[in-house]
Amino acid sequence: MSPRRPWHPWAMLAPTFALLVVFFFYPLGYAAYRSLFSWDLLTPPVYVGFGNYTELSAGGELARLFGRTLLFSVVVVVSSTSLGLGLALLLNRPTRAAAFARGAVFSAYVVSWVSVALLWLWLLDREAGAVGGLLGHLGVSPVDWLGSPGIALYTLAGVTVWKLAGYSMILFIAGLQDVPAQILEAAALDGAGPATRFRRITWPLLGPTTAFIATTSLIASFQVFDVIRVMTQGGPVQATTVFVYAIYEQIFMDLQVGKASALVVVFFVVLMGLTTLQLRLWTRKGGAET
Amino acid sequence: MTPALGRRALILGLGGTALACARRDEFPERKTASFWFSYGGRNREVLEDLARRFNASQTHHAIRPVFQGDYHEGLAKLRTALAAGVPPGLTHVVGEVVPYLYEAGTLEPLDDYPGAHELGLVPALSQAGAWVGGGDRPLVALPFNRSTPIAYFDAALMSALGLRPPKTWDELIEVARALTLRDGGRVKRYGFSSPVGWWFWAALVGQAGGSIVEADGRVSLGGHAGERALALWQRLVHDEGTMKLPLGRDYDAWEAVNRDYLSGRTAMIWTSTAFLRYLEDNAAFPVLAAPLPADRRAAVPTGGTYFVVPRGAPPDEKEAAYAFVRFMLEDDQTIEWSTRTGYMPVTLSAIERLRRSGHYERHPNAAVTLTQLEDAFPWPWSPDLFRLEREIIRPLIEDTVLENRPPAAALEEGRRRIAARRRP
């Protein structure tokens, strides 16, 4: 069946397409162009070709940045997805206590990043924080959660997981409620225990939900900024300087538009690659099991 | 109600609201300049009070203060506005970036503005005295909120322990040790804290007898003095365990130092004179200010910001901006700004008036800021220095102190990177 007016679909797509061009494709293309210059906005731009890229990679800065961001993302995606799934399995029941717990867990997700960061900044204070106090009662020595280069990135990942777990939980609960009860009952009648039912039925059927959660968490973790800006400003040393924060530092602090643009391009390519890879893996996995 | 009446009522209502919200200017023909500023809290209140007073006193000029975030954010916005060709009539920037903005041709020379060279500025705080060769260049920067690093103590604690502010680095180590309070393995109160950053390191390098940039323009990072400065921090942090490293970086670290001091978790801090009134008003204990200790010599850098007029601003805005700057540099405003914030008065006549009024006898902490000014050293006129600081020196200082790396090797690495650095 063909539409009566063939241009209708294009007209309907046009506003979205225009927004994408103006706010996405053009800025990205402009960033790619500017990445070939050394420029500080004030003095005339100097064409340096791929100089910004080679400078970033030759000093090892790009590799360190990528490694740090990837480590942060892996911790966040794996932990928030696992925690979300665990909480969903625990709280997917029609009781008031479970409803209250669901609301409490999800509330972290609706709080702004800045508020979350300020809250944890206070909780994790080495001397006066509630976490330190609690551990002190258990005989654990004070930990410099945000001041130690070896720990700070994991601490920020933990805060991010705390915030994102509610989001994963809600989506997993929706996924769990879509699992047909008859199949689970039939499997139970056939003698399958809870673990087997989860492994053979629930988990495979949660595949699309998991793929969605993992992909959106991956993107969110790669884009992390507020929590770093408020809690560590990329430090101590450069221990928590991840991609987006490095872009911010380059352009706002160091006044290097060219290098910041080069980072934007690399960031886009990396994120695009990882997302594609992740979706492909999940699609293939889902296809093999169905 | 008919739809037509409803529409009319809506239009009338919106029009009335718009009229009610519209600001009425008593002198609509006044030349008005936007003033982009970077203060929060008390300093912002004081500045806005003074701007209101200026506007109330003028028939030809007016100023419109607009908050633009901290110094870094303000500078980023200024650059963007300059690139877009729509700069404000007036702003203020940290001293380190004045040479950069000047060399980029973005600042209005003020030499021909009426009375620009007859303002009676404190030499060390003016462009001529704050930079090596600053007086040989066109006048582009007039001092606004100027400061130096200074030491603050819990006076009651110092008195109870029979301590006096340290005058040398050795005494600093001793006093920090005496002020530190431990409970088993935990430190309940640190003796000392300071942001591990550029400005304070520059002070230490100067005290150790060196300078970051040599007279010939070579960036030496202080040589042996630079190493001694880093080694002092390393000793206090790692060997003595008496110095608390503040959380965060840049101005966040400064705020953390203030918080620790006010909450009694640190008994002695180094921070800016800018916080004098803030700390005095908010501390639950008497605040004692003292000059920084000396090593080979007494030395402090100056800091804070300068008024600058962007060259690309409209002529009317520049005129109004300069009128506001002149107003701010009059004794009444200079004194009010200084006494309500802690920044140093920037004109000689204002200082003299404060002296005559007995202000410094009543507020000995404020007198310390002036005394210490005698030890201030000028910065090199280097358009590139603030970039080197951001990109190389700051991370290097932080890394060396936190990771306890050998200072000599770290500074050598810094010098190598500076030499290899491609200009933007």
Interface residues (C-beta under 8 A of the other chain):
Chain A: S38 W39 D40 L41 L42 T43 V46 V48 G51 E55 L121 D125 E127 A128 G136 S141 P142 L146 G147 P149 M231 T232 Q233 G234 G235 P236 V237 Q238 I251 F252 M253 D254 L255 Q256 G258
Chain B: H72 E73 L75 A76 R79 T80 L82 A83 L101 A104 T106 G185 R186 V187 K188 L245 L247 G248 R249 D250 D252 S263 R265 R387 R390 E391 P395 E398 D399 L402 E403 R422 R423 P424
